């Protein structure tokens, strides 16, 4: 990316951030399930596991914590360099602790070495 392209990208991102700050509800069509900060892990098989670290602000999961599982798709999906992911699992929880525990269980399912590193040789 050239310096000019980088500058244009930063300006565009700044404009979008300004628009969102002025009218956050007006942008809800972009995020129909709501938004919240998330924590992602990439498993050994290329899948991504995520959970929200704060409550979702609107949508069908408003006020809940959510655990999600993303399957790699498209070019590079089998080599671990996927260019896109599809959400295959999403489950809401009332507590962050429960959402994180489920996310760790999903991570263990997709990362066999994690079980031995964590001292959990059983499933």
C-alpha positions as CSV (number, residue, x, y, z in Angstrom):
1,X,0.0,0.0,0.0
2,X,1.4,3.4,-1.0
3,X,1.6,6.4,1.3
4,X,-1.3,8.1,-0.6
5,X,-3.5,5.0,-0.3
6,X,-2.8,4.7,3.4
7,X,-3.6,8.4,4.0
8,X,-6.9,8.0,2.1
9,X,-7.8,4.9,4.1
10,X,-7.1,6.7,7.4
11,X,-9.3,9.7,6.3
12,X,-12.1,7.4,5.3
13,X,-12.0,5.6,8.6
14,X,-12.0,8.9,10.4
15,X,-15.1,10.0,8.5
16,X,-16.9,6.8,9.3
17,X,-16.0,7.1,13.0
18,X,-17.3,10.7,13.1
19,X,-20.6,9.7,11.5
20,X,-21.0,6.9,14.0
21,X,-20.3,9.2,16.9
22,X,-22.9,11.7,15.7
23,X,-25.7,9.1,15.2
24,X,-24.9,5.6,16.6
25,X,-28.5,4.4,16.2
26,X,-28.5,5.4,12.5
27,X,-25.8,2.8,11.8
28,X,-27.7,-0.1,13.5
29,X,-28.6,-1.5,10.1
30,X,-24.9,-2.5,9.6
31,X,-24.9,-4.5,12.9
32,X,-28.4,-6.1,13.2
33,X,-27.2,-8.4,16.1
34,X,-25.8,-5.4,18.0
35,X,-22.2,-4.7,18.9
36,X,-19.9,-5.4,21.8
37,X,-16.2,-5.8,22.4
38,X,-15.0,-9.3,21.6
39,X,-12.1,-11.6,22.4
40,X,-11.0,-13.9,19.5
41,X,-8.9,-17.1,19.5
42,X,-7.7,-18.9,16.4
43,X,-7.7,-22.7,16.9
44,X,-5.2,-25.1,15.5
45,X,-7.6,-26.2,12.7
46,X,-8.1,-22.6,11.5
47,X,-11.5,-22.0,13.1
48,X,-12.0,-18.9,15.1
49,X,-13.7,-18.8,18.5
50,X,-15.0,-15.6,20.0
51,X,-17.0,-14.3,23.0
52,X,-18.1,-10.9,23.9
53,X,-16.4,-9.2,26.9
54,X,-19.3,-6.8,27.4
55,X,-23.0,-7.1,27.0
56,X,-24.4,-6.7,23.5
57,X,-26.0,-3.3,23.2
58,X,-29.0,-4.0,20.9
59,X,-30.6,-6.6,18.6
60,X,-31.8,-10.0,19.5
61,X,-29.0,-10.5,22.0
62,X,-29.4,-7.2,23.8
63,X,-28.1,-7.4,27.4
64,X,-26.4,-10.8,26.9
65,X,-22.9,-12.1,26.5
66,X,-22.4,-14.2,23.3
67,X,-20.1,-17.1,22.3
68,X,-19.5,-17.5,18.6
69,X,-17.7,-20.0,16.3
70,X,-16.5,-19.1,12.9
71,X,-15.6,-21.6,10.1
72,X,-12.9,-20.6,7.6
73,X,-14.1,-20.4,4.0
74,X,-12.8,-19.5,0.6
75,X,-9.3,-19.3,-0.7
76,X,-6.8,-20.5,1.9
77,X,-9.4,-22.1,4.2
78,X,-7.5,-25.4,4.5
79,X,-4.0,-23.9,4.7
80,X,-4.9,-21.7,7.7
81,X,-4.9,-18.4,5.6
82,X,-8.6,-18.0,5.0
83,X,-9.8,-14.7,3.6
84,X,-13.3,-15.0,5.1
85,X,-15.2,-16.7,7.8
86,X,-18.8,-17.8,8.3
87,X,-20.4,-17.9,11.7
88,X,-21.6,-21.4,12.4
89,X,-22.5,-21.1,16.0
90,X,-23.7,-18.4,18.3
91,X,-25.2,-18.8,21.8
92,X,-26.2,-16.1,24.3
93,X,-25.4,-16.3,28.0
94,X,-26.5,-14.2,31.0
95,X,-23.0,-14.1,32.5
96,X,-19.6,-13.4,31.0
97,X,-18.1,-16.3,33.0
98,X,-20.4,-18.8,31.3
99,X,-19.7,-17.3,27.8
100,X,-16.0,-17.5,28.3
101,X,-16.2,-21.1,29.7
102,X,-18.2,-22.2,26.6
103,X,-15.7,-20.4,24.3
104,X,-12.8,-22.3,26.0
105,X,-14.7,-25.6,25.5
106,X,-15.1,-24.8,21.8
107,X,-11.4,-23.9,21.6
108,X,-10.5,-27.2,23.2
109,X,-12.6,-29.1,20.6
110,X,-10.8,-27.5,17.8
111,X,-7.3,-27.4,19.3
112,X,-6.3,-30.9,20.6
113,X,-2.9,-29.7,21.9
114,X,-4.7,-27.2,24.2
115,X,-6.1,-30.1,26.2
116,X,-2.5,-31.3,27.1
117,X,-1.2,-27.8,27.7
118,X,-4.0,-27.0,30.0
119,X,-3.6,-30.3,31.9
120,X,-7.0,-31.5,30.7
121,X,-6.3,-34.8,29.0
122,X,-10.0,-35.8,29.0
123,X,-12.8,-34.1,27.0
